[in-house]
Amino acid sequence: MNGDFSVLSARFEALPKPLGPGWVMRITASTQNIAHLSTRFVARMAEQSVEFLCVSTNGDLFEGYVRQVPKAGDRLFVGYAEADVPTSVVFGQGGGPAVA
């Protein structure tokens, strides 16, 4: 189930020290139309799950954390129940995203 959502852009923020269970980076994404369904919305960077994922009530933003800094070229995937929809957000050189 893809829905009609889209990820418009993302910001990657390295944390000054690990938070919680070892999170080292926060990902904040601008989106459209994420629905609040009984099946939860999920995300991953390449093969790494985005944890503690929070979606805004109007579906225009999500934020989550990863335990390892993504590698250059790692793509953001999203979806409901399974993060199987590739987005245009790719982690870029120098710690920032390159958005196609």
QUIBELUR-V6269 format. One record per backbone hydrogen bond with DSSP energy under -0.5 kcal/mol. NH is the residue of the N-H (numbers start at 1). CO is the residue of the C=O. Records with the same first field share a line. If there is no record, write none. Layout:
BEGIN
NH->CO / CO
END
This chain:
BEGIN
5->2
6->32
8->6 / 30
9->30
11->28
13->26
14->12
15->24
19->23
22->19
23->19
24->66
25->66
26->13
27->64
28->11
29->62
30->9
31->60
32->6
34->59
35->33
37->35 / 39
40->38
42->79
44->77
45->48
46->44 / 75
48->45
49->47
50->43
51->49 / 65
54->63
56->61
59->56
62->29
63->54
64->27
65->51
66->25
73->91
74->71
76->89
77->44
78->85
79->42
80->1
81->40 / 79
82->80
84->82
85->78
86->84
87->76
90->88 / 98
91->74
92->96
95->92
96->93
98->90
99->97
100->88 / 98
END
